[in-house]
Amino acid sequence: MAEIFVYIPHKDGVADDAALEMVAAARKIDAEAPLTALVVGDGADLDKVCEQAAAACAKVWKVSGEAFAYPNAEVIRKMLVNILPDKAVVLVAHDTFGMDLSPGLSIKLDVPFLSDVVDIEALEGSSLKIVRQEYGGAVSTRVSCDIGDGVVINVRPGAFKAEDAAGAAGEVVDKSAEAGDLSCGRRFLEVVEAEVGDVDITKADVLVSIGRGIEDEENIEIAEELAEAIGAVVSCSRPIVDAKWMEKSRQVGTSGQTVKPKVYMALGISGSFQHLGGLKGSPFIIAVNKNPKAPIFQVADVGVVDDILEFVPELTEKIQEM
Ligand SMILES: Cc1cc2nc3c(=O)[nH]c(=O)nc-3n(C[C@H](O)[C@H](O)[C@H](O)COP(=O)(O)OP(=O)(O)OC[C@H]3O[C@@H](n4cnc5c(N)ncnc54)[C@H](O)[C@@H]3O)c2cc1C
């Protein structure tokens, strides 16, 4: 088996939860294969990320330099093409950056690309069997792919359990000198932080989150009443913000806020990967949806098939009685 590489997403010196989840995914591909973390960035904080990666992977390749100060996928793609060995199996998170980096990387490396992978079933010879989702999570497909010459895989954040992935004491190797020519047409101008708004949903332990299933702006009050009864904060999916029913600062997802609650109630939310991409730290998910086939039920710890407009007021009443 060729070497497996995990591209470590990180911010402010802290590796993202998706890093350890991808290590778990790598072990599911082949627990015996050599595993190398790719830690790319700039500044003093990078060594902290290397330390965290070294706790999970036998080897860490650190690539630092001014060109990597921002997640510029074009620059990072060029560097990876220069440093990766033949037949590498490369795992990247299926987030905004990963979706920008990976398809082009697979073309440059001339290897297959597997997008939005949610499970790894088996490696038989060089044939890898995985499960991925299509049509916004409405359909799960089993795919068999020959990875003998290498592959780039985008792994859905939250799909693998991070705790499966502890226990190494890896060696950090500085590969910055091998980055090669990094000239490119794309320039990174600035990072625009999301507005915080009146309430900071990123700090809440319990979120009551509403989606299009709430049907009308006037119905939002049933979620607010439930949130008040259980000491939670109300958040939402993107269509609620697009309809201007709630502020952008309340939106959970890849183009909204990243939240890390202990409990997440998804009311009338289908469970698109863009929405679930904003959920970190494996919260306990309670989903209420009238469609039993809604993708949210695949990640929910408790699922209730019901109309939220009837179920939620009843639930609030029972909680208030208690
Ligand atoms: C580049 C990009 C970025 C994006 N970023 C985000 C993001 O950050 N966050 C985000 O949320 N989305 C984002 N999206 C949109 C995303 O793809 C989905 O369209 C969105 O998450 C769907 O929101 P929803 O689940 O509320 O609505 P829907 O997908 O329409 O689902 C509504 C659900 O409610 C259920 N329902 C309807 N009525 C009831 C009822 N009365 N009782 C119970 N259940 C009911 C339905 O069965 C359905 O499952 C992004 C999309 C793109 C292309």
The ligand as an SDF file (V2000), in Angstrom:
LIG
                    3D

 53 58  0  0  0  0  0  0  0  0999 V2000
  -21.8850   27.4780   -1.7670 C   0  0  0  0  0  0  0  0  0  0  0  0
  -23.0340   27.1100   -0.8700 C   0  0  0  0  0  0  0  0  0  0  0  0
  -22.9240   27.3890    0.4780 C   0  0  0  0  0  0  0  0  0  0  0  0
  -23.9830   27.0510    1.3310 C   0  0  0  0  0  0  0  0  0  0  0  0
  -23.8510   27.3310    2.6540 N   0  0  0  0  0  0  0  0  0  0  0  0
  -24.8380   26.9540    3.5050 C   0  0  0  0  0  0  0  0  0  0  0  0
  -24.7060   27.1810    4.9050 C   0  0  0  0  0  0  0  0  0  0  0  0
  -23.7290   27.7580    5.3910 O   0  0  0  0  0  0  0  0  0  0  0  0
  -25.7160   26.7590    5.6980 N   0  0  0  0  0  0  0  0  0  0  0  0
  -26.8470   26.1330    5.2230 C   0  0  0  0  0  0  0  0  0  0  0  0
  -27.7290   25.7830    6.0190 O   0  0  0  0  0  0  0  0  0  0  0  0
  -26.9870   25.9340    3.9000 N   0  0  0  0  0  0  0  0  0  0  0  0
  -26.0290   26.3380    3.0360 C   0  0  0  0  0  0  0  0  0  0  0  0
  -26.1980   26.1530    1.6930 N   0  0  0  0  0  0  0  0  0  0  0  0
  -27.5100   25.6820    1.2150 C   0  0  0  0  0  0  0  0  0  0  0  0
  -27.6530   24.1690    1.3030 C   0  0  0  0  0  0  0  0  0  0  0  0
  -27.1880   23.5640    0.1270 O   0  0  0  0  0  0  0  0  0  0  0  0
  -29.1320   23.7800    1.4910 C   0  0  0  0  0  0  0  0  0  0  0  0
  -29.8800   24.3080    0.4190 O   0  0  0  0  0  0  0  0  0  0  0  0
  -29.7120   24.2860    2.8090 C   0  0  0  0  0  0  0  0  0  0  0  0
  -28.8980   23.8780    3.9050 O   0  0  0  0  0  0  0  0  0  0  0  0
  -31.1220   23.7060    2.9800 C   0  0  0  0  0  0  0  0  0  0  0  0
  -31.6880   24.2680    4.1220 O   0  0  0  0  0  0  0  0  0  0  0  0
  -32.9030   23.5460    4.8530 P   0  0  0  0  0  0  0  0  0  0  0  0
  -32.4670   22.2020    5.3210 O   0  0  0  0  0  0  0  0  0  0  0  0
  -33.4390   24.4900    5.8630 O   0  0  0  0  0  0  0  0  0  0  0  0
  -34.0010   23.4530    3.6990 O   0  0  0  0  0  0  0  0  0  0  0  0
  -34.4930   22.2190    2.8450 P   0  0  0  0  0  0  0  0  0  0  0  0
  -33.3550   21.4750    2.2490 O   0  0  0  0  0  0  0  0  0  0  0  0
  -35.5490   22.7530    1.9430 O   0  0  0  0  0  0  0  0  0  0  0  0
  -35.1400   21.2470    3.9260 O   0  0  0  0  0  0  0  0  0  0  0  0
  -36.3100   21.5420    4.6370 C   0  0  0  0  0  0  0  0  0  0  0  0
  -36.6490   20.2980    5.4360 C   0  0  0  0  0  0  0  0  0  0  0  0
  -37.7570   20.5670    6.2490 O   0  0  0  0  0  0  0  0  0  0  0  0
  -38.6190   19.4550    6.2160 C   0  0  0  0  0  0  0  0  0  0  0  0
  -39.9570   19.9950    6.5170 N   0  0  0  0  0  0  0  0  0  0  0  0
  -40.7480   20.8150    5.7540 C   0  0  0  0  0  0  0  0  0  0  0  0
  -41.8420   21.1800    6.4420 N   0  0  0  0  0  0  0  0  0  0  0  0
  -41.7510   20.5730    7.6600 C   0  0  0  0  0  0  0  0  0  0  0  0
  -42.5830   20.5560    8.8180 C   0  0  0  0  0  0  0  0  0  0  0  0
  -43.7070   21.2780    8.8730 N   0  0  0  0  0  0  0  0  0  0  0  0
  -42.1950   19.8020    9.8810 N   0  0  0  0  0  0  0  0  0  0  0  0
  -41.0650   19.0630    9.8370 C   0  0  0  0  0  0  0  0  0  0  0  0
  -40.2350   19.0580    8.7830 N   0  0  0  0  0  0  0  0  0  0  0  0
  -40.5740   19.8080    7.7050 C   0  0  0  0  0  0  0  0  0  0  0  0
  -38.4960   18.8560    4.8400 C   0  0  0  0  0  0  0  0  0  0  0  0
  -38.8270   17.4900    4.8620 O   0  0  0  0  0  0  0  0  0  0  0  0
  -37.0110   19.0970    4.5570 C   0  0  0  0  0  0  0  0  0  0  0  0
  -36.2300   17.9790    4.9530 O   0  0  0  0  0  0  0  0  0  0  0  0
  -25.1640   26.4610    0.8210 C   0  0  0  0  0  0  0  0  0  0  0  0
  -25.2450   26.1750   -0.5350 C   0  0  0  0  0  0  0  0  0  0  0  0
  -24.2070   26.5040   -1.3720 C   0  0  0  0  0  0  0  0  0  0  0  0
  -24.3220   26.1880   -2.8410 C   0  0  0  0  0  0  0  0  0  0  0  0
  1  2  1  0
  2  3  1  0
  2 52  2  0
  3  4  2  0
  4  5  1  0
  4 50  1  0
  5  6  2  0
  6  7  1  0
  6 13  1  0
  7  8  2  0
  7  9  1  0
  9 10  1  0
 10 11  2  0
 10 12  1  0
 12 13  2  0
 13 14  1  0
 14 15  1  0
 14 50  1  0
 15 16  1  0
 16 17  1  0
 16 18  1  0
 18 19  1  0
 18 20  1  0
 20 21  1  0
 20 22  1  0
 22 23  1  0
 23 24  1  0
 24 25  2  0
 24 26  1  0
 24 27  1  0
 27 28  1  0
 28 29  2  0
 28 30  1  0
 28 31  1  0
 31 32  1  0
 32 33  1  0
 33 34  1  0
 33 48  1  0
 34 35  1  0
 35 36  1  0
 35 46  1  0
 36 37  1  0
 36 45  1  0
 37 38  2  0
 38 39  1  0
 39 40  1  0
 39 45  2  0
 40 41  1  0
 40 42  2  0
 42 43  1  0
 43 44  2  0
 44 45  1  0
 46 47  1  0
 46 48  1  0
 48 49  1  0
 50 51  2  0
 51 52  1  0
 52 53  1  0
M  END
$$$$
